[in-house]
């Protein structure tokens, strides 16, 4: 059993397992990073090539990274309506403004309905429906980004999504799988069945789906914008049309009819915010940024704060030592998330104490390289009183950068004739009185969306994300280390097999801790045996390993890594004066 991982400044010895392929995974295998050298470079990577094309088109039309990110988000609402929705979901995102050299965080997460109660919700917690929806915060967040960082008119930003919705797009293997998994729900919902049934049967791979009602809604929002002479006034008009106009009314009417908790009061009072991100110094020249609570983004930073004092130079990403060390750091981070993280307007989240280097050192001392920890795992601080996601990234010609993770929930709940697919985020709220993530009317859920961004010497270095509820901070930690510690290029960092700990209460109802280590089968058998010897209860090939993508800026090279486990994923890089990818 390998137990020779040392702290930095000390020698590390390891046999090394070597590189592994992903031949058993769905989708494509990359032959190397997509990259381009030189200045005036732009890049977009997302989980669907049509959304990536929408983002690149927006950049080519003179849009900023913010404009392109909104275009990608809206296009994904059309082509991947089970993963995210710019109209019905919520989002956290990070933005690097090249003019100010500042990183900011976008909080586009709406609150729980004022009519919700833990007692009523508990009776229906395992049922799908509008009672699981919170106020969709993403649209207000995207409008805030356009106002603060965008250049284009709203109609121009929405045009690619409107065209896709009108003209249609082919059903992917992933979409067919999600539709089949929710077939009963879709059949019971006339608005969804109208979209996804042909002659009474679900559409299949290769069939064309159109989203005319969604196109109508996008056009109505663009028209509200166009009615104003001033750009900022137009953006506010599009926000008002949604939250204080016909769209809010349609969603609330549906909630009233079907037992939901949403009222017009919380729509009218909601506003997204641009807030300060969290960050840690990973080493002398690399700063890693995450989104603050109510996002779970601090979880990745907690793990990296523990891991940053270890030396990885003589390890491969799939060595047993590397996997064990990351897994144990992740367990400690999730224990802190469980014990402390919720809506900061409702509970005191001790962010400064959790991210303190001395605290990280104490947590580091709890790791035993010979033995796996099991739940329950205590926090190192005193107690606080108290894959339904998509990720994508953009870099524009001027050096602005956007890292986005936005989420919906795959329940295919369509609101009347709006085409809006609404979220089921309340399934991620706890019901226990002393839980910092307890369901509380008017407050926000601990949101799982948490893209990350790393700067090196003050400039964008890594923009990354991995989806999958509790998988997100884990896959992102692995992805970042694959680049920063193991020296992999962008595509190789995404290609590598992943592992996911379940040694903490799950975010999803019924919130159970399974105490297993889910691991993709591409890990060598000797590594899996070594991990079992240390006490890890392995689930091989079974688990939510997520979908990931990343942009890496290495010196003069801009690299894009797209998800090989997803057949439609694509990344594109180009120069401002050369539109070839």
N, C-alpha and C positions, 0 to 999 in steps of 0.2 A: 504494500500500500504506500503511495507517495505522500509523504508528509513534510516535504522539504521546501515549501514556499516560504520565503523570508520577507521581512520588511525591506524597504528601499535602503540602499547603501550596502546590503548584504548579498552574498552569493546565492544564486538559485541554481539548482540542478534538477534536470528533468529529462526523461527519456524522449518525450515528445511523440505524439501520435501521428504527426504528419497531416497533410491536407485530406479532406474527404469531399466526395461529390454529393450531389443531391439527386441522383438518378431516380430515386423512388418518389420524388415530389411531382405534383402536377405542374403543368405550365412549361416554361422553357428553362434551359440552362444557359447562363451567360458565358460568353467566351472572353469576357474582360470588361473593364470599365468603359463606358461612353465618356469621352473626355475631349477637351479642346483647349488649346493654349492661346495666349494673347489676351489683350484687353477687350472691352466691350463685349463681354460674353454674357449669354443668357441661358438659363436652364429651367426646365420644368420636369417634375416627376410626380406621377400619381398612380392610382390603382387601375385606371382605365385610359387606354390610348386616346380615346375621343376627348376626354377631359384634358389630358396633356396637350393635345392639339389646340384645344380652346385657349389654354393658358399661353401657349407659344404665339398663337394668332394675336392675342391681346398685347403681348410684348412687342410684336412686330408692328402693331398699330400705334405704338408710342406709349403704351401703358406702363405703369410702374409694377413692381412686384405685388403691391397691394391690389391693383386693378386685376392683374393676372390671377391672383389667388381667389378673388371673388368669382372670376369667370370659371375657374376650375371647380370651385365649390358648387356653383349653379349647374355646371355641366354634369357633375357627379350626381346631383339631385335627380337628373333625368335618367342617366344610364346605370346608376347603382342606387336605386331608391330604397334599398333595404339597409344600406350602410350609413347614409347621411342625407341631410336635407338642409339646404340654405333657408328653407321656408319653415320647416317643422321641427328642426333639431336644435342642438346647442353646440357651442364651439369654444375651445381655447386655442390661442395662436400666439406666436412670437414674431416680432418684426424688428429687423435691423434697418435703421434709417442712416444711409451713408452720409447724408449731409450733416447730421448731428452726432454721428458715431454712437447712437443710443439704441439700446434694445428695450422694447416695451412688450407688455403682455396684453392680449385682448381677452376680456372676460365677457363672453357671449352666452351666458347660462342663465335661464329664467328660473323663477321661483316655483315652489309647490303652490297649488291652488289654495285659496283661503278657506274653502269649504272642506278640505281634507282633514281627517283625524286618523291617528294611528289605529284606533279601535275599529273604525269602519274599513280602513284600507286592509287591515290584517285579514278580514274575512274574505277579501278578494285578491290578496297579494299574489296568488299563483294563477290568476286569470288574466288574459290579455284584454286590452280595451282602453278606451279614452280615460278611464279612471287612473291609468298609469302615467298619463301625460303631465308634464310640467309646462309652464309658459315657454314656447319656443324662443330662445334668445339669439339664435344665430343671425337672423336677418338684421336685427338692430346692430349687432357686432360688425357685420360686413359693411353696413352703411357708415358706421363710425370710422372704419378703416378707410373707406373711399373718401370720406370728408377730410380725414387727417393726412392720408398718404397718397391718395389717388390723383389722377389727372384726367381720365376719360369721362365722358358722359355715361350715365347709368345705362341708357339704351345700348350703347356700344359694348359695354361690359357684358350685358345680358344676351346680346345677339347670338353668340355661339350656342348657348343653352336653348334659346327659343328655336333656333334652326334644328337642333337635334330633336327637340320635343315634337316639332311639327313634322319633320321628314322621317323620323323614326331611327331606330338603331337595332342591330341584331342581338338576340338573346345569347348571352355567353353561357358556358357550362356552369359557372358559379351562380349566375342568376337563375338558371333552371333548377339548380340544387336548392337554393333558398326558396323559390316558389313551391317546389314540391314539399319542402319541410313545413311550409305554412299553408298548405293547400286547403285545409279545412277552414281556417280563418278567412282566407280569401273568398272561398265559396259562400261564406255567411255574410260577406260585406259587399253590397251591390256596386259601390263605387270602385272597389278594388277589382271585383270580378269583371267589370266592364273593361278595365285596362289589361288584365292578364289572362282573360279567357277568350278563346276563339271557338265558336260553336259549342260552348259549354265545357270545353277542355282547356287546361292550362297551356299557355304557349310553351314551345320547346326550343332547344338550342337551334339557332339559325333563323327562327321566326323574327319578324320585324315588329317592334313595339313602338307605338306613338304615345305621346303624353300631351294631347291637345289642351286639356284643361290646365295643366301646369304651364304650358306656353301662354295661355290666356292670362293667368295670374302674373307671370313675369311681365307681360306686356302692359297690364294694368298698373303695375308698379313703375314701369318705365314711363308710362303716360303721366302718372302723378308727378314724377320728377320733371318731365318736359313742360309741364304747365307753369313752372316757375322760371324766372329769368336768371336768377342767381344760382350757381351750382350748389352751394351749401343749403340754400332754401329748398332746392329740388330734392336733395338727399333727405332733408327733414320731412318733406312732403311724402317721400316714399316710406319713411319710417312711420309717419302718422297714418298713412293708408293701411299699413299692416296692423299697428298696435292700437290705433284709435279710430279705426274705420272698418270697412267691409270684411277684411280677413279675420280680425279678432272676433267680430260678430259671428262669422261662420263657424269658427272653432268653438266658441262658447255655446252657440246654439246646438252644435253636435254634442258637446259635453252635457248640456242640460237634458238632451233627449236620451242619452245613453249612460247616465249615471257618473259623469265625470265631476271633477272638483273645480274646474277653471271658471273664473268670472271675469267680466270686463274690467273690474277694478284693478286686478294685478296686471293685465295687459296695458292699461292706460298709464300705470305708474312705473312700468319697467323701462329701464335704459341700460344698455350695455356700457361697459367702461374700459378705458385703456388704463392699465394699472402697472405698478412696478413689478417686474419679475423677481424671482429668487435666483441666486447664483452661488456657486462655490468656485474657489480657485483649485482646479484639479492639479495643476503644477505651476511652475513659475510663469509660463506664458499662455496657458489655456484656462479660460473661464467658461464654465458650463452653466447655461441659463435654463430655468424651468418656470412653469406657471405656478402662482401661489395658490393656497387654499382659497376657494373650495375645490380647486383642482387637486388631484393626487400627485402632481408633478414633483413635490418634495420627496416622494418615495425614491425616485431615481437618484436625486442628489444625496439622500441619506446613504444609499448603497455606495455611490461613488466616493463619498467622503471617507467611508471605511476602507474602500479598496485602493485609494490613491497612494497609500504608504507601502503597498506591496510592490515587489519587483516581478514583472512578467516577462522580462527579456528572453529567458530560456524556456518559456512555455509556448505551446500551441493553444489555440482557442478551445480545442476539444480534448486537451489533457485532463485527466481526472482531477488534478490539483486545481486547475483553472476553473473547472465546472463547480467543484466543491466550494471553493473560496467565494465565487460569485453567488452561489446559492445561499450560503450562510449569511453573507452580507445582505442579500435580498430579504431573507427571513427577518432579520433584525429591522430592516427598513419597513417592512409591512407590519411588523408588530407595532412600531411607532405610528404608522398610519392608522392602524386599528384603534389604538389607545388615545390618539390626540387629534386627528385631522377631521374637520367638518367645516361647516359654514362659519367663517371667522366673525360674522355678525351675530352668531348665536353662541359660539364657544370660543374660549381663549386658546388659540393654537400657538404653542410656544416655539415659533419658528426659529428665533435667534438661538435658543437653547439647543434645539434639535440639530441645527447646522453648525454648532460650535465645534471647533477642531478638538478641544479637550473631550467633549462628549463622544466624538467619533473615535478617539483613541480608546476610551473606555469600552465602547462597543466592539472595537477591534479585538480587545483582550478577551472577549467572550467567545471568540471563534476557536474551535478545536479542529485542527486539520485531520484528526483521526475519527471524529464522531459527528454525525449530523444532528442538529437540533430538531426538536419536534414541538408542535403546538400542545399546550399553551406556552408562549414565549413572552416574558415580561418586557415592558418598556424599561429603558434605563433612566427615565424621568418619572416624576410623580404623575399620577393620573390627571387628565384634564376633566374638569367638571363639565359636567354636561347633562367574432370577430365580427359587433354591431356598430362599427366605427370605421372611418377612413382617414388616411394621413397623406399629405402631399406637401411639396416644397417648391419654392420659386426663387430664382435669382435674376435680377434684371440688369440691363446694360450699365446702369449707374452704380451698381454694387449694393443696391437695396436687396434685402433677403427676407423671405417669409417662410416660417415653419408652422404647419397647421395640422391639428388633429380635431376632427369634427365628427359628431356622432348622432345617431337616430335611434336605432333599435328595430330589428327586423320583424315588425308585426304587420306591415302592409295595411295600416289603418289610414284610409284616404278620407279627407274631409269633404263631403258633398261634391260639388262641381268645381272646387278650387284646384284639384290635382295635388293638394298638399298631403304628403305623408307625414304623420305626426309621431312624435317620440313616445317611448315608454320608459322614461328615465326614472320614474318613481320606484321601479323594481329594485333600484340600487340604494334605497333608503332603509335604514335599520328601524326596528320597532321597539328596542329595549330602552328603558328610561334613561340609563346612564351612558348610552352610546353617543359619541360626539356627532355621529351621522344620523341621529334620530329624525324621523319624519316630523316636521314642524311646519304648519301652514305659514306661507309667506316667506320661507327661507329656502336656501338652495341645497340640493343634493351634493354630496362629495362626488365631484364629477371625475370620471376616469380619463377623460381626454387630457393628454399632456405631451405635446410635442416638445422636443428639446432643441437647443441651439448652442453651439460652442464657438467662441471666438478665440483666435490665437493672435497674440500681439495686437489685440483690438480689432481685428478684421474677421469676418465670417470664415469659419473653418469646417464645421460639420452642422448640417441641418438634417435632423432625422426624426423618425417615428416608427413605432411598431404598434399595430392595433391589437384588440382582444381583451377588453376589460382589465382584469388583473395581470394579464400578460404584458401590458404596455410598458410599465417601468422596467420590467425584467428584460424584455426583448430589446428595449432601448439601451439599457446598461450594457448588454452583450454587444449590440451594434456599435456603440461608442467605443468600447474597449477593443473591438475588432479593428477599428481604425487607429485609435490613439495609442494602444499598447501593442497590438499584434501586427501593426503595419500593413493591414490589408487594404486594397483599393476599395472603392465604393461598392462595386458589384459583388466582390468577394465577401464584403462585410455583410451584405444582405443574404447571400447564398448560404452562408454557414448554417449548419443545423442548430436548432434552438432547444432550450430546456426551460421548464416552467415549474416553479415550486407552488404547491397548494398548502403549505404549512402555516396557514392563517385563515381566518374566516373569509369566505368568498364575498365579493361585493354583491353578487346576485342572491335574491331570495332562493332558498331558505338559509343562506349565509353560513354554510357548513365549512369546516376546515378538514380537508381530506388527508393532509399530511403525506402527500406523495410528491415525487419528482417526476414530472412528465418529461419525456426526452424523445427527440426524433431518432428514428432507427438508423440514421446515417452515422451516429457515433460508433466508434469501434467497440467490438464486444469486450475487449480487455478493459476499456474505460468504464463500460457499464458494470462489469463485474467488480471493479475497484470501488465504484461508487456504492454498490450494494454492500460491500465489505465495511464501508464507513457508516452504514445504517440508513442509507437512502432507500426508501420504498419506491422502486422505479415502476413507472407505467410507460412502456416502450411503444412509441408511435401513436399513443392516444392522448389527446389534449388539445387545447386551443393555443396553437403556436403563432397565430396572428399573421398579418401581412405587413411588410415593412418596405420602406424605401428611404433613400438618403442622397444628399448632395454633399460632396466633399471638395473643398477648395484647397489644393495642395500646391503651394508656390504659384506657378503660372498655369497649372492644370485645374480644370473644373470637371469633376467626375460625377456621374450619376449612377446610382444603383437602384434597379427596379426589382420587384418581388417575383422570384421564379416560381413560387407556389400559386400564382394567380395568372390565369391565361391572358388577361387583358392589360396587365400592368405595363407601363412604358415610361421611360425617361428620355428626354430630348435635350441636347445641347447644341448651341449654334453661336455664330458670331453675328454682331449687329449688321455687318456688311456681307454676310454669307448665310443664307437661310437653310443651307443643307445641314442635316443632322449627322 
